[in-house]
């Protein structure tokens, strides 16, 4: 008789409010993120026939997420997914930059096995902390037979990793997501190996269109400390104030990649016949910035 195999799920912790502590549990909004270690987060989380493995990849407030931590995280996710007996990976992460990490991991790894990012809006010692429930839901989701790719599990919702956006600053359910978001076909994606060895990530600056956007800081940076790329969060369908547009067209003529996104939360930018500056499709501006960094990395020798 075959013994039933134990499934393994790996939990990679990076910090965030889910690992946060309030100095007074009755005032949970006054807290420090990234205080509780992964072993303590996993207290009370158990599933029959499942072995939980864990690693503390980082311990940060996700506003401080860095490319070095992304590389480390990518390496650990790739490492564990390659194990036949690992069914999936759960990543605990702060909510603030989670949409960028989710986009980055899905785009570079495109995993067949499930990878769930989860989080919390209340610290671990708040009386009604949402962290344990979100973690339980994420651990359950990666065990679903049809679960695949990078997803975000939060507040009883499962969002596709590419389409997610933090759209509320303090609700328990801070995320919304668009469906059918795809990485723009004109932007290349580097291999996992190339990302892991990259020493100097391409510098891409983000600029917004707004009333009176005169492009002065684009011109100033181009003159003194030019980045390798610009993402512009345009108005509506990626439109730009004529002065900002002139500054970005000059940057484009100088060989700097300029990518147009929209500052609207939904819909992105649809192409028009006379477009000179390429657009980022349905990506949000912060995701477009990651996409352009990856493209420039893929093109580099
Ligand atoms: C963070 O992003 O690390 C802090 C905020 C949060 O997790 O909600």
Boltz pocket constraint, residues with backbone or C-beta under 6 A from the ligand:
constraints:
  - pocket:
      binder: B
      contacts: [[A, 15], [A, 16], [A, 17], [A, 18], [A, 33], [A, 60], [A, 61], [A, 62], [A, 63], [A, 93], [A, 94], [A, 95], [A, 96], [A, 97], [A, 119], [A, 120], [A, 121]]
      max_distance: 6.0
